[in-house]
Amino acid sequence: PAFKVLTVGGGGWKPQDYEAFNISLDSDDQVFASYYTFSDAYDLDGVLESSFATLYSELGSDDSKKATYIDHYYSGNNSSNPIDNTNWPAYRCAIGEMDKSAYIECVNNGS
């Protein structure tokens, strides 16, 4: 269980950042707590749209950001659906390729 709270601003009320909250399934204390803030976790500032595009390209070459993304994907509750080097391309390509054929090509290239 998790949710995100967006921070909006600027002239067009564009999303600037978000904070993710989760419940740790390993804990008896079933209370939502702050999990991470996007800008801090990925060291990216500005409008989220451009930050997401930057992060997508960095996930292919920055092992630290890749590890952070993988850890955050299931809101810290990763044991039942582990992301590994075999299935990583399917996860990474899903955030950057919306067209079916482009997605398949991306996964097959191991991007």
FENFENNOR-V949792 format. One record per backbone hydrogen bond with DSSP energy under -1.0 kcal/mol. NH is the residue of the N-H (numbers start at 0). CO is the residue of the C=O. Records with the same first field share a line. If there is no record, write none. Layout:
NH = CO + CO
This chain:
2 = 20
4 = 18
6 = 16
8 = 13
12 = 9
13 = 8
15 = 6
16 = 6
18 = 4
19 = 35
20 = 2
21 = 32
22 = 0
26 = 23
29 = 27
30 = 28
32 = 21
34 = 19
35 = 19
37 = 17
40 = 36
41 = 37
47 = 14
50 = 46
51 = 47
52 = 48
53 = 49
54 = 50
55 = 51
56 = 52
57 = 53
58 = 54
60 = 57
61 = 57
65 = 61
66 = 62
67 = 63
68 = 64
69 = 65
70 = 66
71 = 67
72 = 68
74 = 71
75 = 70
76 = 73
87 = 83
90 = 86
91 = 87
92 = 88
93 = 89
94 = 91
96 = 92
102 = 98
103 = 99
104 = 100
105 = 101
106 = 102
107 = 103
108 = 104
109 = 106
110 = 105
